[in-house]
Amino acid sequence: VQRLFEEDKIYLNPKLKLSDVALAVGTNRTYLSRYFNRQNGQTFYDYVNTYRIQYAEKLLKSTNYPLPEIAIKSGFNSISTFCSNGTISISLNSSITDSCL
């Protein structure tokens, strides 16, 4: 699982589902869901969004992409999904924060 996220960056797929990851690691959704909840202390989607937020932070610091493009490149379906996931609680400049308000 860790390799899929850290090396393959599977979280960049905006349509990623628990069943996709389960298939990739050769297990079932129920077992994998329990793994995320018990081992990581968060749901699958919270885990995915943590990676997406970290990736977005890197893009924000290293590129001049507009915020909607960063959201899409980070695996979010839209700018509104990006903004509603707590991404903006990270220390960003006010012009970026304003884009989510």
C-alpha positions in Angstrom: 0.0 0.0 0.0 2.7 2.4 0.9 4.5 1.8 -2.4 1.3 2.6 -4.3 1.0 5.9 -2.6 4.6 7.0 -2.3 6.2 5.7 -5.5 3.3 5.1 -7.9 1.3 8.2 -6.6 -2.0 6.4 -7.0 -3.7 9.2 -5.1 -3.4 11.4 -8.2 -6.3 9.5 -9.8 -9.4 11.6 -9.0 -11.6 8.5 -9.3 -9.5 6.4 -7.0 -11.6 4.0 -4.9 -10.8 1.6 -2.1 -11.6 -1.3 -4.5 -8.9 -0.1 -6.9 -6.2 -0.2 -4.1 -7.5 -3.6 -2.9 -7.2 -5.0 -6.4 -3.7 -3.6 -6.8 -2.5 -5.2 -3.5 -4.4 -8.4 -4.0 -6.8 -8.2 -1.1 -10.5 -7.3 -0.5 -12.1 -4.0 0.3 -13.2 -5.0 3.8 -9.7 -6.0 4.9 -8.1 -3.0 3.4 -10.7 -0.7 5.0 -9.9 -2.2 8.4 -6.2 -1.7 7.6 -6.6 2.0 7.0 -8.8 2.5 10.1 -6.7 0.5 12.5 -3.1 1.0 11.2 -3.4 4.6 10.1 -6.2 5.8 12.4 -8.1 7.4 9.5 -10.5 6.4 6.7 -9.3 5.5 3.3 -10.5 8.8 1.9 -8.8 10.8 4.6 -5.6 8.9 3.9 -5.9 9.6 0.2 -6.6 13.3 0.8 -3.6 13.6 3.1 -1.4 12.6 0.2 -3.2 14.9 -2.2 -2.9 17.8 0.2 0.9 17.2 0.6 1.3 17.0 -3.2 -0.7 20.2 -3.6 1.5 21.9 -1.1 4.6 20.9 -3.1 3.0 22.3 -6.3 2.0 25.5 -4.6 5.6 26.1 -3.4 7.4 24.9 -6.6 5.2 26.1 -9.5 3.1 29.0 -10.7 0.1 26.9 -11.6 -3.2 28.5 -10.8 -5.1 27.0 -7.9 -7.7 25.2 -10.0 -4.9 23.4 -11.9 -3.1 22.5 -8.7 -6.3 21.0 -7.4 -6.8 18.8 -10.5 -3.1 17.9 -10.7 -3.3 16.8 -7.0 -6.1 14.3 -7.6 -9.1 16.4 -6.5 -12.1 16.4 -8.7 -12.6 20.2 -8.5 -11.4 23.3 -6.8 -14.4 23.2 -4.5 -13.4 19.6 -3.3 -9.8 20.8 -2.9 -10.9 23.8 -0.8 -13.4 21.7 1.4 -10.7 19.2 2.4 -8.9 21.4 4.8 -6.2 22.1 2.3 -6.4 25.8 2.9 -5.7 25.4 6.6 -2.1 25.0 5.6 0.1 28.1 5.7 -0.6 29.6 2.4 -0.5 33.2 1.3 -3.8 35.2 1.4 -4.3 35.3 -2.3 -4.5 31.5 -2.4 -6.7 31.4 0.6 -9.0 34.0 -1.0 -9.4 31.7 -4.0 -11.2 29.1 -1.8 -13.5 31.6 -0.1 
